[in-house]
Amino acid sequence: MPSVTFAPALTRHVPCPPQDVQAASVRDALEAAFAAAPALKGYVLDEQGGVRKHVAVFVNGDMLGRATALDRGLERGDRVMVIQALTGG
């Protein structure tokens, strides 16, 4: 079963402990996590249902591209981590 964890920068707005979820893709894993914390969805996904510009999604420590992150397949034991990406200069 994959696990989903949200970084403290996100969970300070909406509490959501790490979760083990039944999911075949990152999209499925996030939807399962949002069921426990619905308000978190607006911090992670934009109005079109894509990953927000300032959010990064990792699977097993590898950062996924925003355009394809949600479609990434998951296997038993995979770890999904969602963080706020830092930008600026």
Secondary structure by P-SEA (a helix, b strand, c coil): cbbbbbcaaaaaaccccbbbbbcccaaaaaaaaaaaccccccccccccccccccbbbbcccbbbbcccccccccccbbbbbbbbccccc
